[in-house]
């Protein structure tokens, strides 16, 4: 049996993930940008409606890389404290140094701000200098879970490194596989890597809107059918 986390940037997506039996919901904003910190309204509305899945809040103040200025760190600390106070089950964070190593100081502060709630280190590990060294550091800092595609475009391609990471982590840190995980390949990822936690963000274009001269982008929402099939396949 595997644990399934579904990522969504809408209240409706979170409700659907909760109803389908996802173990966790990763809540973010701007999923098309890889996810940013959700606003307080989105968080409050989601927490009020998710009755069984733990809601874990992505803390990412901007798009781009994971080296943060002091003002960015202050924003992340405030967002972590707000998420905890609001009732989130955990937070999803990450920060690297200029050398591509885990920023011990920043991550340590974020873990402390979480006040004992579960902390996941996000895919910053997929662009760090040495993911195996990063695992050791994160275990020391009290991080509960690490989200990774094995430094590849997909978990299938990154399976060899994910397997090494899972072996090295042991029971100190949980490695959660991500990256293109869908119903047709989730069993392959589980068997090839030894992970027991998977993360997915199946999305589909939302209702089409009339074309206008000003382009505001295309909204996507959780693909409920794919999510349901993924959960069934993983278990």
N, C-alpha and C positions, 0 to 999 in steps of 0.2 A: 504493500500500500504506500502511495506517495502523497505528500501534502502539496496542495495547489494554491498558489497565490496569483490572483488576477489583478492587473493594473488597469485603472480607469481614470478618466479626468472628468467624469460627469456623475451626478447623483443617480441618475437612472442606471448607469452602468454599475455603480456600486450596489444598488438595490438588486439588480439582476444577478451579480456575482454572489451576493449573500443568499439569495433565494436558491441558486443552483447548487449551493453547498461548498463554495470555495472556503478554504481554511483561513485565508487572509485576503484582505483587499489592500492594495497599495493605491493610495489616493494621491493624485497629482493634478496639476493644471497643465495645459499646453502639451498634451501627449505627443503632438507632431514635432516638438522640439526636444524630445527625449524626456519631457516632464520637468515641471517647475513647481515650486511650493504653492499649494492651493491656498486660496484666500479663506478668511475666517467664515464667510457665509457658506461656501462650498463644504468646508469641513463640518460645520455645525449641522447642516442639512443632511449630510451623509451619516454622521454619528447618530442622529435622531432616527434614522431609518434602517441602519444595519443592526440586526438583532442577534446574529450568531457569529459572523466572521469578524475577526479582529481587524480593525482599521489601522494601517500603518501609513504614516504621512511622509511623503517625500519632502525633504528639506534641501532645496536647490534654488538659490536666489536669482540665478540668471542662467542663460544658456552658455555654451562654450566650455572651456576647460575647467579644471578643478583646483587651480591655485587661487586662493582667495585673499583679497585685501582685508585689512582690519575692519572696515565698515561692513563688508560682506559677512565676516564672521559674527559681528554684532547682530546683524539681521538674522543669521541662521540660529544663533543662540536664543534670540527672542521668539523665533518661530517654533523652535523645539519646546520652549517653556509653554507657549500658547497651546501647542498640540497636546501636551501632557495635561495641562489644566482643563482642556476641553474634553478629555476622556479618551484620547487615542491609545490604542494598545501598544504602539511603538512608533519609532521614527526611522527614516531611511536617510543616511547621511554619507558624506565623503569629502575628503580634502587631501590634496597632494602638495608636496614641496616642489620647488623648481627642478630638483633632481629626479622627480617622478617617484618619490617615496611617500609612504603614508605620513601625513603631517601629524605627528604625535601630539603636539600641543593642541591644535585645533580639534582633532578628533577626541582627544581626552576631555576637552571642555564640553563638547557636544554630548558625550556619554554622560558626563556629570550632570549636565542640564536636563537630561532625560529622566533623572531621578529614579532609576531602577526599572523604567520601562524598557522593553526590548529595543535594541539598536541593530539595524542592518547597515552594513557598508555597501554602497551601491556600486555601479559599474565603473567607477573610477579605478577599481582594481584591474580592469581590462586594459587600461592604458598606463599602468604603473610600471616601474622598472623591473621589479621581480615579484610576481604574485605570491610565491612561496614565502619569501621574507615578509611580505605584507601580511600574510596570514598569521605569522608569529606575532607581529606587532599588534595586530587587531585583537588577537586572543589576550595578550597582556593588558590591553586597554579596556577589556570587558565587552567587546562587540559580540553580539549573539550569533549573527548571521552575515554571510557574504554573498552578494549577488554577482554572478559571473557567467560569461559565455566562453570562458577559457581563452580569453584574449583573441577570439576569432569573431568573424561576422555572425556565426550561428553556433549554437551549442553542439550541433552535430559535428561541425568542423573543429570545434574546440574540445571535443570529448577527451582526447588524450591528456590534455593539461587539466581538465576538470577532474579526471580520475586521479591524477597526481595530487591535486589540491585536496580532494576528498580524503585521500589516504593520509596526507600530512596533517590535515586538520583534526582527524580523529573525532573525539567527542568534545573538543574544546571550542570549536566554531563550526556552525553548520554551513556547508556550501550549498547554495541554491542555484540551480542551472537556469539560464535564460538565453534568449536569442533565437527567434524563429521557432519556438516550440509550439507545435500544433498537434491535433489528434493523430495525424498519420505518423508522427515521429517521436512522440513522447516516450513510448516504451523503449525505443532504440536508445534514446538519451539516458534513460534510467539504467538500462542494462549495461551500456558502454562506460558509464561514469561512476556508478555506485551511489549517486546522489539519491536522496529521498525527498527532496524539496524542489519544486519547479515553479517558475514564474513565467507568466505569459500575458501578452496584451493583444489578443485578437480583436481587430477593429474592422469596421466596414463603414463606407460613406453613409452619412445620415441623409435624411430627406433632401432631395435636390431643391435648390432655390433658383428663382429666375436669374438669368445672367444680367449683370449690371456693368456700367462703365467703370465702376470702382470695385476692385477685387479684394474681398476680405477673407479669402481662403475657403477651404472646404472642411466642414466639420465632420469628424468621424466619431463613431460611438462603439461601445462594446459589441462584438459579434456574438450574440447570445447563443446561437446554434453551435458555433465553433467552440465556445467556452464550455457548453454542456457536454459536447463530445470529448473535449480534452479531459475534463474531470472524470468522465466515465472511463476513458482509456487509461488514465493514470492510476486508477484504483482497481 
